[in-house]
C-alpha cells in the first residue's frame, strides 16, 4: 500500500504540474507553433484546447491546420439586442452557431430600455479587461452594419470590427478621448501598418457617444468601404494594397467574425504606443464610473448581409464550414466544406472533436460523468488581459509596430463571462456595479481532472 500511495502521489504531483503549466499559457506566433498537447493558438497568442480551438483559433500558428475547429459559414443576420437570449458565455459555447449568435467575455448587460446591449469596463471585477461579443458565424465578404454608441473618456476604446482567425482585420474604432472622430483601419495577417489608419469626422457636428449612429463595413473581394449614417466616408481598392516586397495584396481576404468590444487601452501594462494612441491612462474617477460603476458602450442592432464566396476559394464540398487548406493565409487558402463545427466538450480540438470529460471510476464499479461540475486550471478558455481584441491592442512604444501578427496577450482561463440586466442607470438612471459570474470562467475542466486523478488513486489502493 505504501508503494501505491507513493505512485499516486507522483501521478498527482505530475498532473498538477502539467495543469499549472498549461494554465499559464504556452505562447504561439510566427516561428512558434503550439505543441500537440495544447495544439490551438488562440486569438491572443496562447496555446490551449477547447475554446482555444473555436473562434479566433489561428490555423497558421496552431500545431497543424486542422487543430482549429472548422469555422461556421456566413448566415444573413438581423440581430436586435432587445434581450440577451442570443448571447452565450465563452465558458459554455462549444461551436454550435444555431444555438447562439454571439459569444461573450466580460460582462454584457441588458439596457433598462430593453433595446440595446451594454458593454462594460470596470476597474476591477468581471469586466476589468472589458467586454467582448464575437459572432458565432464568420463573414467571407459581406455588408455588416452596427447601430451603436461609443464609450467616452481617455484610455477607453470601443470597437466594431471584423477579425479573421489569421488576423485579417477591418475596423471602426472609437477612442474615448476624441468623440468627434471615428478611426477606420485595416490589416492583412496582423501586419502592423498604421498608415492604413484614417480618421472619419462625425457628420453634422455630432459625436460618437451622445447619440446612436449607424456604421457600415461593405467588404467585397475587390473593394472595401466604410460608411457612417448611410454616407460612404472611405473607399479602399484591393488593387491599391499590392506589396512589392512579398508580391501579395495586403488586403483583408479570409473569413472573419464580427466583434463588438469595449476595452482598456489606457492601462499601465499596455505598451506606451497603445496608451498614447488612446489618449492617456484611464481615469477611474470619471463621472460615468461614479454614476454606474463602469464605463460603457451600447449596441442596438447588428445586421449581416453575406456575399457569395470568392471564385478562387480552394474548394467547395459542402455549405457548413470554412477550413484552411494551406498556410499562406490568403483567399485561395480557404475551402467551404460540410465539416462539423461543434465540440463535445471543452477538452476537444479540431483533430479530436469528440473528446469528452473523464468519467469518475468508483470502487463499486459504477461510473458517473464528471462533466456536470467540471472545473480545472487546464487552458480551455482564452480571454482578454487588458489588450484589445485586434492589432491596435498591441501597439508598440511610441505608436510604432508591435511586431508579429498578434492581437493582444491572452490570459489563459482567467476570463469572466457574466451577463445580466442593468437595473437602472444608462441614459439618466442611477446604477450600481453589475458583476458577472467570474468563477465559472476561471474553472472549466479541473473537477473532472481531479476526479480522474482521485479515481486513479482509488484503484491504486485496491
C-alpha positions as a LaTeX table, in Angstrom:
\begin{tabular}{lrrr}
\hline
Residue & $x$ (\AA) & $y$ (\AA) & $z$ (\AA) \\
\hline
Unk1 & 0.00 & 0.00 & 0.00 \\
Unk2 & 2.93 & 2.34 & 0.69 \\
Unk3 & 4.09 & 1.96 & $-2.92$ \\
Unk4 & 0.56 & 2.61 & $-4.15$ \\
Unk5 & 0.40 & 5.84 & $-2.18$ \\
Unk6 & 3.81 & 6.83 & $-3.46$ \\
Unk7 & 2.81 & 6.12 & $-7.06$ \\
Unk8 & $-0.44$ & 8.02 & $-6.62$ \\
Unk9 & 1.44 & 10.96 & $-5.13$ \\
Unk10 & 3.78 & 11.03 & $-8.12$ \\
Unk11 & 0.80 & 10.97 & $-10.50$ \\
Unk12 & $-0.96$ & 13.77 & $-8.63$ \\
Unk13 & 2.20 & 15.88 & $-8.45$ \\
Unk14 & 2.95 & 15.36 & $-12.16$ \\
Unk15 & $-0.62$ & 16.10 & $-13.23$ \\
Unk16 & $-0.74$ & 19.20 & $-11.04$ \\
Unk17 & 2.47 & 20.43 & $-12.64$ \\
Unk18 & 1.01 & 19.89 & $-16.09$ \\
Unk19 & $-2.21$ & 21.72 & $-15.14$ \\
Unk20 & $-0.21$ & 24.64 & $-13.78$ \\
Unk21 & 1.95 & 24.76 & $-16.89$ \\
Unk22 & $-0.97$ & 24.70 & $-19.30$ \\
Unk23 & $-2.86$ & 27.23 & $-17.21$ \\
Unk24 & $-0.04$ & 29.77 & $-17.50$ \\
Unk25 & $-0.31$ & 29.71 & $-21.30$ \\
Unk26 & 2.24 & 28.48 & $-23.84$ \\
Unk27 & 2.85 & 31.27 & $-26.36$ \\
Unk28 & 2.37 & 30.91 & $-30.11$ \\
Unk29 & 3.10 & 33.12 & $-33.08$ \\
Unk30 & 5.45 & 33.47 & $-36.05$ \\
Unk31 & 8.02 & 30.67 & $-35.88$ \\
Unk32 & 6.45 & 29.26 & $-32.73$ \\
Unk33 & 3.70 & 26.68 & $-33.30$ \\
Unk34 & 1.64 & 25.20 & $-30.47$ \\
Unk35 & 2.66 & 21.77 & $-29.11$ \\
Unk36 & 0.49 & 18.74 & $-29.79$ \\
Unk37 & $-0.68$ & 18.66 & $-26.14$ \\
Unk38 & $-2.25$ & 22.13 & $-26.41$ \\
Unk39 & $-2.45$ & 22.44 & $-30.19$ \\
Unk40 & $-4.66$ & 25.50 & $-30.74$ \\
Unk41 & $-3.27$ & 29.05 & $-30.99$ \\
Unk42 & $-5.89$ & 31.47 & $-29.66$ \\
Unk43 & $-6.69$ & 34.97 & $-30.86$ \\
Unk44 & $-4.47$ & 36.22 & $-28.03$ \\
Unk45 & $-1.38$ & 34.19 & $-28.91$ \\
Unk46 & $-1.58$ & 31.37 & $-26.35$ \\
Unk47 & $-1.96$ & 27.62 & $-26.80$ \\
Unk48 & $-4.74$ & 25.51 & $-25.37$ \\
Unk49 & $-7.68$ & 23.22 & $-26.10$ \\
Unk50 & $-11.46$ & 23.65 & $-26.08$ \\
Unk51 & $-12.40$ & 27.28 & $-26.71$ \\
Unk52 & $-8.84$ & 27.95 & $-27.89$ \\
Unk53 & $-9.77$ & 25.80 & $-30.89$ \\
Unk54 & $-13.03$ & 27.64 & $-31.62$ \\
Unk55 & $-13.49$ & 31.23 & $-32.84$ \\
Unk56 & $-10.18$ & 33.05 & $-33.08$ \\
Unk57 & $-8.05$ & 29.91 & $-33.38$ \\
Unk58 & $-5.20$ & 30.82 & $-35.73$ \\
Unk59 & $-4.52$ & 27.85 & $-38.04$ \\
Unk60 & $-1.18$ & 29.28 & $-39.16$ \\
Unk61 & 0.35 & 29.10 & $-35.67$ \\
Unk62 & $-1.52$ & 26.10 & $-34.29$ \\
Unk63 & 0.09 & 22.67 & $-34.21$ \\
Unk64 & $-1.47$ & 21.85 & $-37.59$ \\
Unk65 & $-4.02$ & 23.42 & $-39.92$ \\
Unk66 & $-6.73$ & 21.07 & $-38.68$ \\
Unk67 & $-6.06$ & 21.73 & $-34.98$ \\
Unk68 & $-8.64$ & 24.52 & $-35.16$ \\
Unk69 & $-12.32$ & 23.62 & $-35.32$ \\
Unk70 & $-13.90$ & 24.43 & $-38.73$ \\
Unk71 & $-15.49$ & 27.90 & $-38.88$ \\
Unk72 & $-19.30$ & 28.19 & $-39.25$ \\
Unk73 & $-20.18$ & 29.70 & $-42.64$ \\
Unk74 & $-21.78$ & 33.10 & $-43.13$ \\
Unk75 & $-25.51$ & 33.47 & $-42.43$ \\
Unk76 & $-27.59$ & 36.57 & $-43.11$ \\
Unk77 & $-28.34$ & 38.17 & $-39.77$ \\
Unk78 & $-30.53$ & 40.90 & $-38.30$ \\
Unk79 & $-29.89$ & 40.92 & $-34.57$ \\
Unk80 & $-31.70$ & 43.44 & $-32.39$ \\
Unk81 & $-30.41$ & 43.39 & $-28.82$ \\
Unk82 & $-33.83$ & 43.51 & $-27.17$ \\
Unk83 & $-32.66$ & 40.79 & $-24.80$ \\
Unk84 & $-29.55$ & 38.74 & $-24.09$ \\
Unk85 & $-31.00$ & 35.42 & $-25.25$ \\
Unk86 & $-28.70$ & 35.19 & $-28.28$ \\
Unk87 & $-25.54$ & 35.70 & $-26.21$ \\
Unk88 & $-23.68$ & 32.78 & $-24.60$ \\
Unk89 & $-20.64$ & 32.98 & $-22.32$ \\
Unk90 & $-17.37$ & 31.70 & $-23.74$ \\
Unk91 & $-17.27$ & 29.20 & $-20.87$ \\
Unk92 & $-20.31$ & 27.43 & $-22.32$ \\
Unk93 & $-20.05$ & 27.72 & $-26.11$ \\
Unk94 & $-18.97$ & 24.57 & $-27.97$ \\
Unk95 & $-19.29$ & 25.75 & $-31.58$ \\
Unk96 & $-22.99$ & 25.30 & $-32.41$ \\
Unk97 & $-23.87$ & 28.59 & $-34.12$ \\
Unk98 & $-27.53$ & 27.55 & $-34.40$ \\
Unk99 & $-27.92$ & 27.93 & $-30.63$ \\
Unk100 & $-26.36$ & 31.37 & $-30.17$ \\
Unk101 & $-25.49$ & 34.40 & $-32.27$ \\
Unk102 & $-22.76$ & 35.81 & $-30.03$ \\
Unk103 & $-20.08$ & 34.55 & $-27.66$ \\
Unk104 & $-19.23$ & 36.84 & $-24.75$ \\
Unk105 & $-16.36$ & 37.53 & $-22.41$ \\
Unk106 & $-16.55$ & 40.18 & $-19.72$ \\
Unk107 & $-19.96$ & 41.50 & $-18.63$ \\
Unk108 & $-22.63$ & 42.35 & $-21.21$ \\
Unk109 & $-25.81$ & 43.81 & $-19.67$ \\
Unk110 & $-29.31$ & 44.49 & $-20.92$ \\
Unk111 & $-30.17$ & 48.18 & $-21.22$ \\
Unk112 & $-33.05$ & 49.31 & $-18.95$ \\
Unk113 & $-34.89$ & 50.37 & $-22.10$ \\
Unk114 & $-34.68$ & 46.76 & $-23.40$ \\
Unk115 & $-33.44$ & 47.92 & $-26.79$ \\
Unk116 & $-29.66$ & 47.56 & $-26.51$ \\
Unk117 & $-26.83$ & 45.56 & $-25.01$ \\
Unk118 & $-24.39$ & 47.40 & $-22.76$ \\
Unk119 & $-20.69$ & 46.51 & $-22.90$ \\
Unk120 & $-18.98$ & 47.34 & $-19.62$ \\
Unk121 & $-15.47$ & 48.16 & $-18.42$ \\
Unk122 & $-14.69$ & 48.41 & $-14.71$ \\
Unk123 & $-11.51$ & 48.93 & $-12.72$ \\
Unk124 & $-11.87$ & 45.50 & $-11.14$ \\
Unk125 & $-14.26$ & 42.58 & $-11.13$ \\
Unk126 & $-15.56$ & 40.59 & $-14.07$ \\
Unk127 & $-15.26$ & 43.39 & $-16.65$ \\
Unk128 & $-11.82$ & 44.69 & $-15.66$ \\
Unk129 & $-10.49$ & 43.63 & $-19.06$ \\
Unk130 & $-13.54$ & 45.00 & $-20.84$ \\
Unk131 & $-16.35$ & 43.18 & $-22.63$ \\
Unk132 & $-16.29$ & 41.44 & $-25.99$ \\
Unk133 & $-19.07$ & 39.98 & $-28.14$ \\
Unk134 & $-17.95$ & 37.86 & $-31.10$ \\
Unk135 & $-20.30$ & 36.47 & $-33.72$ \\
Unk136 & $-20.60$ & 32.69 & $-33.83$ \\
Unk137 & $-20.64$ & 32.67 & $-37.64$ \\
Unk138 & $-18.00$ & 34.02 & $-39.99$ \\
Unk139 & $-18.33$ & 36.52 & $-42.83$ \\
Unk140 & $-16.41$ & 35.88 & $-46.05$ \\
Unk141 & $-17.25$ & 39.13 & $-47.78$ \\
Unk142 & $-20.47$ & 40.90 & $-47.00$ \\
Unk143 & $-22.09$ & 44.07 & $-45.70$ \\
Unk144 & $-22.05$ & 44.43 & $-41.91$ \\
Unk145 & $-23.87$ & 47.25 & $-40.11$ \\
Unk146 & $-23.91$ & 48.23 & $-36.44$ \\
Unk147 & $-26.11$ & 50.79 & $-34.70$ \\
Unk148 & $-24.21$ & 51.88 & $-31.62$ \\
Unk149 & $-22.97$ & 54.49 & $-29.15$ \\
Unk150 & $-19.32$ & 54.54 & $-28.15$ \\
Unk151 & $-17.94$ & 54.97 & $-24.67$ \\
Unk152 & $-16.13$ & 58.16 & $-23.64$ \\
Unk153 & $-13.05$ & 59.09 & $-21.65$ \\
Unk154 & $-9.30$ & 58.92 & $-22.18$ \\
Unk155 & $-7.82$ & 55.45 & $-22.41$ \\
Unk156 & $-11.18$ & 53.80 & $-23.16$ \\
Unk157 & $-11.72$ & 52.31 & $-26.63$ \\
Unk158 & $-14.91$ & 50.97 & $-28.21$ \\
Unk159 & $-14.72$ & 48.89 & $-31.37$ \\
Unk160 & $-16.81$ & 47.39 & $-34.15$ \\
Unk161 & $-14.52$ & 45.21 & $-36.25$ \\
Unk162 & $-14.22$ & 42.20 & $-38.50$ \\
Unk163 & $-11.34$ & 39.95 & $-37.45$ \\
Unk164 & $-10.29$ & 36.73 & $-39.18$ \\
Unk165 & $-8.56$ & 33.87 & $-37.42$ \\
Unk166 & $-5.27$ & 34.67 & $-39.15$ \\
Unk167 & $-5.61$ & 38.37 & $-38.26$ \\
Unk168 & $-7.05$ & 39.97 & $-41.37$ \\
Unk169 & $-8.94$ & 42.89 & $-39.91$ \\
Unk170 & $-11.34$ & 45.73 & $-40.77$ \\
Unk171 & $-12.04$ & 48.30 & $-38.06$ \\
Unk172 & $-14.22$ & 51.05 & $-36.79$ \\
Unk173 & $-12.51$ & 52.15 & $-33.56$ \\
Unk174 & $-13.71$ & 54.82 & $-31.17$ \\
Unk175 & $-11.13$ & 56.44 & $-28.91$ \\
Unk176 & $-13.00$ & 57.88 & $-25.94$ \\
Unk177 & $-10.77$ & 60.96 & $-25.80$ \\
Unk178 & $-11.92$ & 62.04 & $-29.30$ \\
Unk179 & $-15.68$ & 61.80 & $-29.74$ \\
Unk180 & $-15.76$ & 63.89 & $-32.92$ \\
Unk181 & $-13.86$ & 61.31 & $-34.95$ \\
Unk182 & $-14.01$ & 57.58 & $-35.56$ \\
Unk183 & $-10.97$ & 55.70 & $-36.83$ \\
Unk184 & $-11.17$ & 53.41 & $-39.86$ \\
Unk185 & $-8.44$ & 50.83 & $-40.29$ \\
Unk186 & $-7.49$ & 47.56 & $-41.95$ \\
Unk187 & $-4.77$ & 44.94 & $-41.56$ \\
Unk188 & $-3.53$ & 41.96 & $-43.53$ \\
Unk189 & $-2.48$ & 38.98 & $-41.38$ \\
Unk190 & $-1.93$ & 41.31 & $-38.44$ \\
Unk191 & 0.99 & 43.11 & $-40.10$ \\
Unk192 & 1.15 & 46.46 & $-38.32$ \\
Unk193 & 0.99 & 49.31 & $-40.83$ \\
Unk194 & $-0.53$ & 52.33 & $-39.13$ \\
Unk195 & $-0.56$ & 54.24 & $-42.42$ \\
Unk196 & $-3.72$ & 52.21 & $-43.05$ \\
Unk197 & $-5.50$ & 54.22 & $-40.36$ \\
Unk198 & $-7.75$ & 57.12 & $-41.42$ \\
Unk199 & $-9.89$ & 59.37 & $-39.26$ \\
Unk200 & $-13.53$ & 59.93 & $-40.20$ \\
Unk201 & $-15.13$ & 63.12 & $-38.86$ \\
Unk202 & $-18.61$ & 62.59 & $-37.50$ \\
Unk203 & $-21.31$ & 64.29 & $-39.61$ \\
Unk204 & $-23.43$ & 67.29 & $-38.57$ \\
Unk205 & $-21.24$ & 68.22 & $-35.60$ \\
Unk206 & $-22.38$ & 65.09 & $-33.81$ \\
Unk207 & $-20.28$ & 62.83 & $-31.61$ \\
Unk208 & $-19.90$ & 59.10 & $-31.14$ \\
Unk209 & $-21.21$ & 58.99 & $-27.54$ \\
Unk210 & $-24.30$ & 61.20 & $-27.27$ \\
Unk211 & $-26.44$ & 59.61 & $-29.97$ \\
Unk212 & $-26.75$ & 56.33 & $-31.83$ \\
Unk213 & $-25.12$ & 56.24 & $-35.25$ \\
Unk214 & $-25.07$ & 53.57 & $-37.93$ \\
Unk215 & $-21.66$ & 52.31 & $-39.03$ \\
Unk216 & $-21.30$ & 50.06 & $-42.07$ \\
Unk217 & $-18.49$ & 47.96 & $-43.49$ \\
Unk218 & $-19.10$ & 46.86 & $-47.09$ \\
Unk219 & $-16.44$ & 44.23 & $-47.76$ \\
Unk220 & $-16.12$ & 42.92 & $-51.30$ \\
Unk221 & $-13.31$ & 40.90 & $-52.92$ \\
Unk222 & $-12.04$ & 43.93 & $-54.83$ \\
Unk223 & $-13.19$ & 46.90 & $-52.74$ \\
Unk224 & $-13.91$ & 47.93 & $-49.17$ \\
Unk225 & $-15.94$ & 50.90 & $-47.93$ \\
Unk226 & $-16.63$ & 52.43 & $-44.52$ \\
Unk227 & $-19.89$ & 54.37 & $-44.11$ \\
Unk228 & $-21.43$ & 56.48 & $-41.33$ \\
Unk229 & $-25.17$ & 57.08 & $-41.23$ \\
Unk230 & $-25.57$ & 55.91 & $-44.82$ \\
Unk231 & $-22.79$ & 58.06 & $-46.30$ \\
Unk232 & $-19.59$ & 56.45 & $-47.63$ \\
Unk233 & $-16.63$ & 58.03 & $-45.84$ \\
Unk234 & $-13.75$ & 55.93 & $-47.12$ \\
Unk235 & $-13.07$ & 53.56 & $-50.02$ \\
Unk236 & $-10.19$ & 51.11 & $-50.33$ \\
Unk237 & $-9.47$ & 49.19 & $-53.54$ \\
Unk238 & $-7.67$ & 45.87 & $-53.32$ \\
Unk239 & $-5.56$ & 46.88 & $-56.31$ \\
Unk240 & $-4.05$ & 49.68 & $-54.21$ \\
Unk241 & $-2.80$ & 47.30 & $-51.50$ \\
Unk242 & $-0.23$ & 45.33 & $-53.53$ \\
Unk243 & 3.03 & 44.91 & $-51.65$ \\
Unk244 & 6.06 & 44.64 & $-53.92$ \\
Unk245 & 8.23 & 43.16 & $-51.18$ \\
Unk246 & 6.27 & 39.92 & $-50.79$ \\
Unk247 & 4.23 & 40.17 & $-54.01$ \\
Unk248 & 0.92 & 39.91 & $-52.16$ \\
Unk249 & $-2.14$ & 42.06 & $-51.79$ \\
Unk250 & $-2.20$ & 43.27 & $-48.19$ \\
Unk251 & $-5.98$ & 43.25 & $-48.24$ \\
Unk252 & $-8.33$ & 41.53 & $-45.78$ \\
Unk253 & $-9.44$ & 38.36 & $-47.57$ \\
Unk254 & $-10.14$ & 35.49 & $-45.16$ \\
Unk255 & $-13.38$ & 34.66 & $-43.25$ \\
Unk256 & $-13.85$ & 36.92 & $-40.25$ \\
Unk257 & $-16.01$ & 37.15 & $-37.16$ \\
Unk258 & $-17.88$ & 40.34 & $-36.23$ \\
Unk259 & $-16.56$ & 41.65 & $-32.91$ \\
Unk260 & $-18.09$ & 44.32 & $-30.68$ \\
Unk261 & $-15.92$ & 45.40 & $-27.79$ \\
Unk262 & $-15.04$ & 47.87 & $-25.08$ \\
Unk263 & $-11.51$ & 47.58 & $-23.75$ \\
Unk264 & $-8.97$ & 49.39 & $-21.54$ \\
Unk265 & $-6.23$ & 50.70 & $-23.82$ \\
Unk266 & $-5.07$ & 53.22 & $-21.24$ \\
Unk267 & $-3.65$ & 50.95 & $-18.55$ \\
Unk268 & $-0.03$ & 50.78 & $-17.44$ \\
Unk269 & 0.61 & 47.20 & $-18.56$ \\
Unk270 & $-0.20$ & 48.05 & $-22.18$ \\
Unk271 & 2.54 & 49.37 & $-24.46$ \\
Unk272 & 3.32 & 53.07 & $-24.42$ \\
Unk273 & 2.13 & 53.36 & $-28.01$ \\
Unk274 & $-1.27$ & 51.89 & $-27.12$ \\
Unk275 & $-1.68$ & 54.23 & $-24.14$ \\
Unk276 & $-0.71$ & 57.31 & $-26.14$ \\
Unk277 & $-2.99$ & 56.33 & $-29.04$ \\
Unk278 & $-5.87$ & 56.01 & $-26.58$ \\
Unk279 & $-5.33$ & 59.49 & $-25.14$ \\
Unk280 & $-3.63$ & 58.51 & $-21.89$ \\
Unk281 & $-4.30$ & 56.45 & $-18.79$ \\
Unk282 & $-7.90$ & 55.74 & $-17.78$ \\
Unk283 & $-9.46$ & 57.98 & $-15.15$ \\
Unk284 & $-11.30$ & 55.61 & $-12.81$ \\
Unk285 & $-12.87$ & 58.59 & $-11.01$ \\
Unk286 & $-14.68$ & 59.79 & $-14.14$ \\
Unk287 & $-18.38$ & 60.64 & $-13.94$ \\
Unk288 & $-19.53$ & 57.52 & $-15.82$ \\
Unk289 & $-17.68$ & 55.27 & $-13.39$ \\
Unk290 & $-19.01$ & 57.16 & $-10.36$ \\
Unk291 & $-22.57$ & 57.01 & $-11.67$ \\
Unk292 & $-22.66$ & 53.44 & $-12.98$ \\
Unk293 & $-19.66$ & 51.60 & $-11.61$ \\
Unk294 & $-18.08$ & 51.27 & $-15.07$ \\
Unk295 & $-17.51$ & 52.78 & $-18.48$ \\
Unk296 & $-19.94$ & 51.58 & $-21.14$ \\
Unk297 & $-20.77$ & 51.45 & $-24.84$ \\
Unk298 & $-24.13$ & 50.39 & $-26.28$ \\
Unk299 & $-25.21$ & 48.39 & $-29.34$ \\
Unk300 & $-28.82$ & 48.34 & $-30.57$ \\
Unk301 & $-28.57$ & 46.22 & $-33.70$ \\
Unk302 & $-26.13$ & 44.39 & $-35.95$ \\
Unk303 & $-27.06$ & 43.30 & $-39.50$ \\
Unk304 & $-25.06$ & 41.00 & $-41.77$ \\
Unk305 & $-25.67$ & 40.51 & $-45.48$ \\
Unk306 & $-23.49$ & 37.68 & $-46.81$ \\
Unk307 & $-21.93$ & 37.92 & $-50.26$ \\
Unk308 & $-21.09$ & 34.99 & $-52.49$ \\
Unk309 & $-17.82$ & 33.23 & $-51.70$ \\
Unk310 & $-14.92$ & 34.29 & $-53.94$ \\
Unk311 & $-14.31$ & 32.44 & $-57.17$ \\
Unk312 & $-10.82$ & 31.32 & $-56.14$ \\
Unk313 & $-11.92$ & 29.56 & $-52.95$ \\
Unk314 & $-9.79$ & 26.43 & $-52.58$ \\
Unk315 & $-12.77$ & 24.09 & $-52.97$ \\
Unk316 & $-16.48$ & 23.75 & $-52.27$ \\
Unk317 & $-17.53$ & 20.37 & $-50.91$ \\
Unk318 & $-20.35$ & 21.47 & $-48.61$ \\
Unk319 & $-22.01$ & 24.51 & $-47.07$ \\
Unk320 & $-21.41$ & 24.17 & $-43.34$ \\
Unk321 & $-17.91$ & 25.45 & $-42.58$ \\
Unk322 & $-14.73$ & 27.15 & $-43.73$ \\
Unk323 & $-11.36$ & 25.41 & $-43.34$ \\
Unk324 & $-7.79$ & 26.35 & $-44.23$ \\
Unk325 & $-6.02$ & 24.02 & $-46.65$ \\
Unk326 & $-2.58$ & 25.69 & $-46.67$ \\
Unk327 & $-0.58$ & 28.07 & $-44.51$ \\
Unk328 & $-0.45$ & 31.02 & $-46.93$ \\
Unk329 & $-3.41$ & 32.61 & $-45.17$ \\
Unk330 & $-4.90$ & 34.15 & $-48.31$ \\
Unk331 & $-8.22$ & 33.89 & $-50.12$ \\
Unk332 & $-7.29$ & 30.73 & $-52.03$ \\
Unk333 & $-6.23$ & 29.04 & $-48.77$ \\
Unk334 & $-9.85$ & 28.62 & $-47.64$ \\
Unk335 & $-12.28$ & 25.87 & $-48.66$ \\
Unk336 & $-16.00$ & 25.56 & $-47.99$ \\
Unk337 & $-16.84$ & 22.16 & $-46.52$ \\
Unk338 & $-19.51$ & 20.15 & $-44.76$ \\
Unk339 & $-17.26$ & 19.55 & $-41.76$ \\
Unk340 & $-18.69$ & 19.62 & $-38.24$ \\
Unk341 & $-18.14$ & 22.77 & $-36.15$ \\
Unk342 & $-19.23$ & 21.51 & $-32.71$ \\
Unk343 & $-17.03$ & 20.10 & $-29.94$ \\
Unk344 & $-18.34$ & 17.53 & $-27.47$ \\
Unk345 & $-16.53$ & 19.21 & $-24.58$ \\
Unk346 & $-14.04$ & 21.95 & $-23.77$ \\
Unk347 & $-11.29$ & 19.34 & $-23.86$ \\
Unk348 & $-11.77$ & 18.80 & $-27.59$ \\
Unk349 & $-9.72$ & 20.05 & $-30.53$ \\
Unk350 & $-10.13$ & 20.12 & $-34.29$ \\
Unk351 & $-8.44$ & 16.71 & $-34.52$ \\
Unk352 & $-10.38$ & 15.23 & $-31.61$ \\
Unk353 & $-13.86$ & 16.77 & $-31.80$ \\
Unk354 & $-15.50$ & 14.04 & $-29.71$ \\
Unk355 & $-13.16$ & 14.17 & $-26.73$ \\
Unk356 & $-15.23$ & 14.22 & $-23.55$ \\
Unk357 & $-14.56$ & 14.93 & $-19.90$ \\
Unk358 & $-13.11$ & 11.94 & $-18.00$ \\
Unk359 & $-15.51$ & 9.65 & $-16.19$ \\
Unk360 & $-15.04$ & 9.10 & $-12.48$ \\
Unk361 & $-14.49$ & 5.44 & $-11.70$ \\
Unk362 & $-15.80$ & 4.25 & $-8.34$ \\
Unk363 & $-14.72$ & 1.31 & $-6.24$ \\
Unk364 & $-18.18$ & $-0.17$ & $-6.67$ \\
Unk365 & $-17.57$ & $-0.43$ & $-10.39$ \\
Unk366 & $-20.13$ & 2.22 & $-11.38$ \\
Unk367 & $-19.16$ & 5.35 & $-13.29$ \\
Unk368 & $-20.54$ & 8.84 & $-13.33$ \\
Unk369 & $-19.73$ & 11.69 & $-15.63$ \\
Unk370 & $-17.55$ & 14.44 & $-14.25$ \\
Unk371 & $-18.80$ & 16.89 & $-16.88$ \\
Unk372 & $-21.65$ & 18.41 & $-14.90$ \\
Unk373 & $-19.47$ & 20.19 & $-12.37$ \\
Unk374 & $-16.25$ & 20.02 & $-14.32$ \\
Unk375 & $-13.72$ & 22.63 & $-13.26$ \\
Unk376 & $-9.99$ & 22.88 & $-13.90$ \\
Unk377 & $-6.98$ & 25.07 & $-14.49$ \\
Unk378 & $-6.34$ & 23.49 & $-17.89$ \\
Unk379 & $-6.12$ & 26.23 & $-20.51$ \\
Unk380 & $-9.51$ & 25.88 & $-22.16$ \\
Unk381 & $-10.86$ & 29.46 & $-22.30$ \\
Unk382 & $-8.76$ & 32.22 & $-23.90$ \\
Unk383 & $-9.55$ & 35.81 & $-22.99$ \\
Unk384 & $-8.65$ & 39.45 & $-22.78$ \\
Unk385 & $-5.99$ & 40.67 & $-20.38$ \\
Unk386 & $-6.29$ & 44.41 & $-20.92$ \\
Unk387 & $-5.08$ & 44.37 & $-24.52$ \\
Unk388 & $-7.58$ & 44.99 & $-27.25$ \\
Unk389 & $-9.15$ & 42.36 & $-29.48$ \\
Unk390 & $-7.40$ & 43.49 & $-32.67$ \\
Unk391 & $-3.97$ & 44.56 & $-33.86$ \\
Unk392 & $-4.34$ & 48.04 & $-32.33$ \\
Unk393 & $-4.46$ & 46.34 & $-28.94$ \\
Unk394 & $-0.72$ & 45.70 & $-29.21$ \\
Unk395 & 0.70 & 48.97 & $-30.49$ \\
Unk396 & 4.35 & 49.24 & $-29.54$ \\
Unk397 & 6.21 & 52.02 & $-27.79$ \\
Unk398 & 5.60 & 55.42 & $-29.27$ \\
Unk399 & 2.92 & 54.12 & $-31.59$ \\
Unk400 & 5.23 & 52.06 & $-33.75$ \\
Unk401 & 4.74 & 48.48 & $-34.81$ \\
Unk402 & 4.43 & 45.93 & $-32.06$ \\
Unk403 & 5.71 & 43.32 & $-34.45$ \\
Unk404 & 4.37 & 39.93 & $-35.45$ \\
Unk405 & 0.73 & 39.31 & $-36.08$ \\
Unk406 & $-0.55$ & 39.24 & $-32.54$ \\
Unk407 & $-3.80$ & 40.71 & $-31.32$ \\
Unk408 & $-3.37$ & 41.02 & $-27.59$ \\
Unk409 & $-1.96$ & 38.92 & $-24.83$ \\
Unk410 & $-4.13$ & 36.10 & $-23.63$ \\
Unk411 & $-4.88$ & 35.23 & $-20.06$ \\
Unk412 & $-5.42$ & 31.50 & $-20.24$ \\
Unk413 & $-8.55$ & 30.58 & $-18.38$ \\
Unk414 & $-8.70$ & 33.87 & $-16.50$ \\
Unk415 & $-11.74$ & 35.16 & $-18.34$ \\
Unk416 & $-15.03$ & 36.09 & $-16.79$ \\
Unk417 & $-18.21$ & 35.84 & $-18.76$ \\
Unk418 & $-21.25$ & 37.10 & $-16.98$ \\
Unk419 & $-24.38$ & 38.75 & $-18.26$ \\
Unk420 & $-27.46$ & 40.30 & $-16.74$ \\
Unk421 & $-29.81$ & 43.25 & $-16.74$ \\
Unk422 & $-28.82$ & 46.77 & $-15.82$ \\
Unk423 & $-31.21$ & 47.67 & $-13.02$ \\
Unk424 & $-31.14$ & 51.36 & $-13.80$ \\
Unk425 & $-28.73$ & 53.97 & $-14.91$ \\
Unk426 & $-27.61$ & 54.27 & $-18.51$ \\
Unk427 & $-29.23$ & 57.32 & $-20.03$ \\
Unk428 & $-30.32$ & 59.21 & $-16.94$ \\
Unk429 & $-30.73$ & 56.46 & $-14.33$ \\
Unk430 & $-28.54$ & 55.65 & $-11.36$ \\
Unk431 & $-26.93$ & 52.27 & $-11.44$ \\
Unk432 & $-24.77$ & 50.12 & $-9.22$ \\
Unk433 & $-21.92$ & 47.92 & $-10.36$ \\
Unk434 & $-23.06$ & 44.71 & $-12.02$ \\
Unk435 & $-20.79$ & 41.71 & $-11.56$ \\
Unk436 & $-20.60$ & 38.67 & $-13.78$ \\
Unk437 & $-20.00$ & 35.08 & $-12.80$ \\
Unk438 & $-16.22$ & 35.08 & $-12.80$ \\
Unk439 & $-15.82$ & 31.75 & $-11.02$ \\
Unk440 & $-17.40$ & 29.86 & $-13.90$ \\
Unk441 & $-14.88$ & 31.30 & $-16.28$ \\
Unk442 & $-11.82$ & 30.52 & $-14.22$ \\
Unk443 & $-12.70$ & 26.86 & $-13.86$ \\
Unk444 & $-13.91$ & 24.91 & $-16.80$ \\
Unk445 & $-12.45$ & 21.46 & $-16.54$ \\
Unk446 & $-10.48$ & 20.76 & $-13.20$ \\
Unk447 & $-13.13$ & 18.91 & $-11.27$ \\
Unk448 & $-13.19$ & 16.20 & $-13.87$ \\
Unk449 & $-9.40$ & 16.08 & $-13.94$ \\
Unk450 & $-9.21$ & 15.90 & $-10.16$ \\
Unk451 & $-11.95$ & 13.27 & $-10.19$ \\
Unk452 & $-9.96$ & 11.22 & $-12.66$ \\
Unk453 & $-6.83$ & 11.52 & $-10.52$ \\
Unk454 & $-8.70$ & 10.53 & $-7.38$ \\
Unk455 & $-10.23$ & 7.60 & $-9.21$ \\
Unk456 & $-6.71$ & 6.52 & $-10.16$ \\
Unk457 & $-5.68$ & 6.81 & $-6.51$ \\
Unk458 & $-8.63$ & 4.70 & $-5.53$ \\
Unk459 & $-7.73$ & 2.00 & $-8.00$ \\
Unk460 & $-4.09$ & 2.04 & $-6.86$ \\
Unk461 & $-5.23$ & 1.42 & $-3.30$ \\
Unk462 & $-7.43$ & $-1.56$ & $-4.17$ \\
\hline
\end{tabular}
